[in-house]
């Protein structure tokens, strides 16, 4: 069933990251069901899913946001089962999501000094490729998957522009890059000439394959920081760009936010700033 479910999501143009996450959540639900009832499930029952939601909250101690991600996967599975005549009715809905109070604090947890110190560690200890990737993520707002899928045909260094063709929801957008990114990319491209896979259409390649993977990039981050991740750098960019005078709409366009409210939260103070103010009370 999982393979059929995967193909169903591929047909709906879901990203590979989303597909892999949904498959994991469905597999976890399947294991829970088998452990609970002694056989594999063939369809979703609302009562079972609500029990599982309670299990995730009270036994696994997941937060509401994480539980809702699991529910999203099961809702998509429910749609698949109905379309494939394995189930008649939708038993789970978005109204079943746990309510989450919107956070007021900006999600950015890294300051420029943190980012620059991290970049310097990578510069001094790793390849020009790794430094270029870190610099690109920090000062462009691009997602890690967008960086790994970047092709030469979409990179225009003289114009300081990148065309993101494979953004979330398969939406295209133009990303503006600064001199830091341009210089880091130029240094990497010179080094890249010595790579075995230098003829790859992808900008970022490994010495063994024609396209670098998310796993390799995450390994770089884990090696030098327990605080900064590729997504942390995306948060940093959005917050820092607004601090430097970019408008909310400019940041939304650059980062590929489909909802302007996602960008607006970066105009809020950081948690550290709110804690500082709390101590003034």
C-alpha positions as CSV (number, residue, x, y, z in Angstrom):
1,X,0.0,0.0,0.0
2,X,2.8,2.4,0.8
3,X,4.2,2.2,-2.7
4,X,0.8,3.0,-4.2
5,X,0.4,5.8,-1.7
6,X,3.8,7.2,-2.8
7,X,2.8,7.1,-6.4
8,X,-0.5,8.8,-5.6
9,X,1.4,11.7,-4.0
10,X,3.9,11.9,-6.8
11,X,0.9,12.4,-9.2
12,X,-0.2,15.3,-7.0
13,X,3.2,16.9,-7.4
14,X,4.1,16.7,-3.7
15,X,7.7,17.4,-3.0
16,X,10.0,14.5,-2.2
17,X,10.6,15.8,1.3
18,X,6.8,15.9,2.0
19,X,6.3,12.4,0.5
20,X,9.1,10.9,2.6
21,X,7.7,12.5,5.8
22,X,4.1,11.4,5.0
23,X,5.3,7.8,4.4
24,X,7.1,7.8,7.7
25,X,4.0,9.0,9.6
26,X,1.8,6.4,7.9
27,X,4.3,3.7,8.7
28,X,4.3,4.8,12.3
29,X,0.6,4.7,12.5
30,X,0.5,1.3,10.9
31,X,3.0,0.0,13.6
32,X,0.9,1.5,16.3
33,X,-2.3,-0.1,14.9
34,X,-0.6,-3.5,14.6
35,X,0.8,-3.3,18.2
36,X,-2.7,-2.2,19.5
37,X,-4.9,-4.7,17.6
38,X,-2.7,-7.5,16.4
39,X,-3.3,-7.1,12.7
40,X,-2.6,-4.6,9.9
41,X,-5.1,-1.9,9.1
42,X,-6.8,-1.8,5.7
43,X,-8.8,1.4,6.2
44,X,-8.9,4.3,8.5
45,X,-11.5,4.5,11.3
46,X,-12.1,7.9,12.9
47,X,-12.1,6.4,16.4
48,X,-8.7,4.8,15.8
49,X,-7.1,8.0,14.5
50,X,-8.4,10.1,17.3
51,X,-7.0,7.5,19.8
52,X,-3.7,7.7,17.9
53,X,-3.8,11.5,18.2
54,X,-4.2,11.2,22.0
55,X,-1.4,8.7,22.0
56,X,0.9,11.1,20.3
57,X,0.0,13.9,22.7
58,X,0.0,12.0,26.0
59,X,2.4,9.1,25.5
60,X,4.8,10.3,22.9
61,X,4.6,13.9,24.2
62,X,4.7,15.5,20.8
63,X,3.7,19.1,20.6
64,X,0.5,20.2,18.8
65,X,2.4,21.3,15.7
66,X,4.1,17.9,15.3
67,X,0.8,16.1,15.8
68,X,-0.9,18.2,13.1
69,X,1.8,17.1,10.7
70,X,1.0,13.5,11.4
71,X,-2.8,14.2,10.9
72,X,-2.0,15.9,7.6
73,X,-0.4,12.7,6.4
74,X,-3.3,10.6,7.5
75,X,-5.8,12.9,5.9
76,X,-3.9,12.5,2.6
77,X,-3.9,8.7,3.2
78,X,-7.6,8.9,3.6
79,X,-8.0,10.6,0.3
80,X,-5.8,8.0,-1.3
81,X,-7.9,5.1,0.1
82,X,-11.1,6.7,-1.1
83,X,-9.8,7.3,-4.6
84,X,-8.5,3.7,-4.9
85,X,-11.9,2.3,-3.7
86,X,-10.4,0.9,-0.5
87,X,-12.6,3.1,1.7
88,X,-15.9,4.9,1.1
89,X,-15.8,7.9,3.5
90,X,-13.5,10.6,4.6
91,X,-13.1,10.1,8.4
92,X,-10.5,12.8,9.2
93,X,-10.6,16.5,8.4
94,X,-8.6,19.6,8.9
95,X,-11.0,20.7,11.7
96,X,-9.4,17.8,13.6
97,X,-6.1,19.6,13.8
98,X,-5.1,20.7,17.3
99,X,-5.5,24.5,17.7
100,X,-2.2,26.3,18.0
101,X,-1.9,29.8,19.3
102,X,0.2,31.9,16.9
103,X,3.6,32.7,18.2
104,X,4.4,36.4,18.5
105,X,8.2,36.0,18.7
106,X,10.2,35.9,15.5
107,X,11.3,32.3,14.6
108,X,14.8,33.5,13.9
109,X,17.1,32.2,16.7
110,X,20.5,33.0,15.1
111,X,22.0,36.4,15.0
112,X,24.4,37.7,12.4
113,X,27.4,37.1,14.7
114,X,26.3,33.4,15.0
115,X,26.0,33.0,11.3
116,X,29.3,34.7,10.5
117,X,31.1,32.6,13.0
118,X,29.6,29.5,11.5
119,X,30.5,30.5,8.0
120,X,34.1,31.1,9.1
121,X,34.4,27.7,10.6
122,X,33.2,26.1,7.4
123,X,35.6,28.3,5.3
124,X,38.6,27.4,7.3
125,X,37.9,23.6,7.6
126,X,35.8,22.5,4.6
127,X,35.7,22.8,0.8
128,X,34.8,25.9,-1.2
129,X,31.6,24.0,-2.1
130,X,30.5,23.7,1.5
131,X,31.3,27.4,2.1
132,X,29.3,28.4,-1.0
133,X,26.3,26.4,0.1
134,X,26.3,27.8,3.6
135,X,26.7,31.4,2.2
136,X,23.9,30.9,-0.3
137,X,21.5,29.6,2.3
138,X,22.3,32.4,4.7
139,X,22.0,35.3,2.3
140,X,19.4,34.2,-0.2
141,X,16.6,32.7,1.8
142,X,16.6,29.6,-0.3
143,X,15.5,26.2,1.0
144,X,18.0,23.4,1.1
145,X,16.1,21.4,-1.5
146,X,16.2,24.5,-3.8
147,X,20.0,24.7,-3.4
148,X,20.5,21.0,-4.2
149,X,18.3,21.3,-7.3
150,X,20.0,24.5,-8.6
151,X,21.2,24.1,-12.2
152,X,23.6,26.2,-14.2
153,X,20.9,27.2,-16.6
154,X,19.2,29.0,-13.6
155,X,22.3,30.7,-12.2
156,X,23.2,34.2,-13.5
157,X,26.2,35.5,-11.5
158,X,26.8,38.7,-13.5
159,X,23.2,39.7,-12.9
160,X,23.3,38.4,-9.3
161,X,20.1,36.4,-9.9
162,X,18.9,32.8,-9.4
163,X,15.8,31.4,-11.0
164,X,14.3,28.9,-8.6
165,X,12.3,26.4,-10.7
166,X,11.7,23.8,-8.1
167,X,10.3,25.8,-5.1
168,X,7.6,24.6,-2.7
169,X,4.5,23.8,-4.7
170,X,6.6,23.9,-7.9
171,X,6.3,27.7,-8.0
172,X,9.1,29.6,-9.8
173,X,10.6,32.8,-8.4
174,X,13.5,35.0,-8.9
175,X,16.1,35.2,-6.1
176,X,18.5,38.1,-5.8
177,X,22.0,37.3,-4.4
178,X,24.6,39.6,-2.9
179,X,28.3,39.9,-3.4
180,X,29.0,37.5,-0.5
181,X,27.1,34.8,-2.4
182,X,28.6,35.6,-5.8
183,X,32.1,35.6,-4.5
184,X,31.6,32.3,-2.6
185,X,30.1,30.7,-5.7
186,X,32.9,31.9,-8.0
187,X,35.5,30.4,-5.7
188,X,33.6,27.1,-5.6
189,X,33.2,27.0,-9.4
190,X,36.9,27.3,-9.8
191,X,37.5,24.4,-7.4
192,X,34.7,22.4,-9.1
193,X,36.7,22.1,-12.3
194,X,38.7,19.4,-10.5
195,X,35.6,17.4,-9.6
196,X,35.0,14.1,-11.3
197,X,31.4,15.1,-12.0
198,X,32.2,18.6,-13.2
199,X,30.0,18.1,-16.3
200,X,26.9,17.7,-14.2
201,X,24.0,20.1,-14.9
202,X,23.7,20.7,-11.2
203,X,25.7,23.5,-9.6
204,X,26.4,21.6,-6.3
205,X,27.9,18.2,-6.9
206,X,29.8,15.7,-4.7
207,X,33.0,14.1,-5.8
208,X,31.1,10.8,-6.2
209,X,27.7,11.9,-7.7
210,X,26.3,14.5,-10.0
211,X,24.2,16.1,-7.4
212,X,24.7,16.8,-3.7
213,X,22.1,15.4,-1.3
214,X,20.4,17.0,1.7
215,X,22.1,14.4,3.9
216,X,25.6,15.6,2.9
217,X,24.6,19.2,3.6
218,X,23.1,18.5,7.0
219,X,26.2,16.6,7.9
220,X,28.2,19.8,7.4
221,X,25.9,21.7,9.7
222,X,25.9,19.1,12.4
223,X,29.7,19.0,12.4
224,X,30.1,22.7,13.3
225,X,26.9,23.7,15.2
226,X,24.2,22.3,17.4
227,X,22.2,25.5,16.8
228,X,22.4,26.4,13.1
229,X,20.6,24.3,10.5
230,X,19.7,25.1,6.9
231,X,16.3,26.1,8.0
232,X,17.8,28.3,10.8
233,X,19.6,30.2,8.0
234,X,16.4,30.7,6.2
235,X,14.8,32.2,9.3
236,X,17.9,34.3,9.8
237,X,17.7,35.7,6.2
238,X,14.1,36.7,6.5
239,X,14.6,38.4,9.9
240,X,17.9,40.1,8.9
241,X,16.6,41.3,5.5
242,X,13.7,43.1,7.2
243,X,16.1,44.5,9.8
244,X,18.2,45.8,6.9
245,X,15.3,47.6,5.3
246,X,13.6,45.1,3.0
247,X,9.9,45.3,2.9
248,X,7.7,42.4,4.0
249,X,6.6,41.9,0.4
250,X,10.2,41.8,-0.9
251,X,11.1,39.2,1.7
252,X,8.0,37.1,0.9
253,X,8.9,37.2,-2.8
254,X,12.6,36.3,-2.1
255,X,11.8,33.4,0.3
256,X,8.9,32.1,-1.7
257,X,6.2,32.5,1.0
258,X,2.8,31.9,-0.4
259,X,1.1,33.7,2.5
260,X,2.3,37.2,3.6
261,X,1.4,36.3,7.2
262,X,4.2,33.9,7.2
263,X,6.6,36.7,6.5
264,X,5.0,39.2,8.9
265,X,6.1,37.1,11.9
266,X,9.7,38.1,11.2
267,X,8.8,41.7,11.9
268,X,8.3,40.6,15.6
269,X,11.0,40.8,18.2
270,X,13.1,37.8,19.0
271,X,12.5,35.6,22.0
272,X,15.7,37.0,23.5
273,X,14.4,40.5,23.1
274,X,11.0,39.6,24.7
275,X,12.8,37.9,27.6
276,X,14.9,41.1,28.1
277,X,11.8,43.2,28.2
278,X,10.2,40.7,30.6
279,X,13.0,41.3,33.1
280,X,12.2,45.1,33.0
281,X,8.8,44.5,34.4
